[in-house]
């Protein structure tokens, strides 16, 4: 598996370098590097959202007693595939930036990440156990010592699967990355390094750390099936919808981006 990921990664980076040379746009290469960096926060999200990677995957490093597998780090650039594809279409005038296309693009991103989530779970690369953890070894209220019966994780309130929620969060991050790519599409490579590289990490902190707070607070209390879990889920879904609305609205400002 790792060999295949390495070959795909080399191919993706080779294509990004080629597009840099052909289109005089370093955005592709820097965006791929930024996509790899976003995985560095994965151990934190494993603790808060209760998922883990397969033990057979060799670890790159450990944080909060959770590993970041080397294979996952190498393949993390795939989060940039959807926004980079739309960015390429935009540069060739095959995609129009507007509020409506922004929402439709967000829906496509969610479908893409839902397929990724389902594929990863079916292949056994990661598993949603529903068991959350706090830093410093603290145990959440009502934590069960039993593993979840299915790697698809516990069903949240209103029958929402965890994989769909993960796809919604990743879709919003990808939409924000698309907005950043469009905003910086005429920047020099030296400016992109300082602006584009940290944006995925900041978006991940914003979406998973802030917008997901109502949900993982309920998960930490082991209340996903109660009224508290329902309120937490509704709060997170509402914040995600608000975020998609804000980013889609910013995509309608294509006149501003043509003048940057």
Steps between C-alpha positions, in 0.01 A plus 500: 500500500773746598684443173186584304448816706862603440462451124175699492660775709800521267263515202292776659805708586644442153177624344500804731856586395404459134201735544728748675726499195216504246267752665756698699295422809672356810160472673465132411826392662466716811138387545607133496764569764238681709270199463766274649551739790131496593534138614734605782194585713345155451591361847306784662189429294533129575472582869202731466294314240578141595665344197827317447720373221587137439778378729676341202581842358846616618488819706675821402466645852279480809298775668253461789557123476369500143721432197517672166571216256769571243272381221225741605747788507624415150145474365368814674550706182182338369296753699626757250386305193144641482596868553797468264279346231255791526792744511630353173154535341478859625836593348384364163159672533310170519361581845326820604538626854163589654288427805299230321801325352665525840217308667491243218876460528466451875248220434745334259778530756281331762426213262872461426594485868209268578638255244846538656359438849303194394799361309736551794263333746424207270872445437571512873737798475314686776218426739241717678471348845308787657736491800628848572783604729619803687859622531719390791327164524169632634201273438176644356180448694341161441787373282447138408795265487339303219583571140228590257359205310549673167781714363234728354464637850192579706197645328453859613169668574243499219669192351796699362803276439839620621647455153256753355586753769870450426430554129311823577789633707762409241279643225487835679878497546544427128261783411703736715818379332344569160420854612861543615631368167285742303594790724874434463506377139721789387733507797872429460632172637683679782171651619310173457738319734413732788128535415380175341703250702345574842143546374405126502619465859304807604188378319528161667528666841200719418273226365595203720598698806242782506202410281505141626519605866126451576520144367822377656397654832197269492720208391735561792196478729395178324167669423477450125167318533340746742349847468842650573646308208217617276560863596874457447448345159254769395743766618785354299284451188374857530854634531612293201209635293589854610862441399400365158274802449780744589759333277256461209415868536868589477529298179252738335760778519681387185543858380718573800718199432559600140640829621740353757 
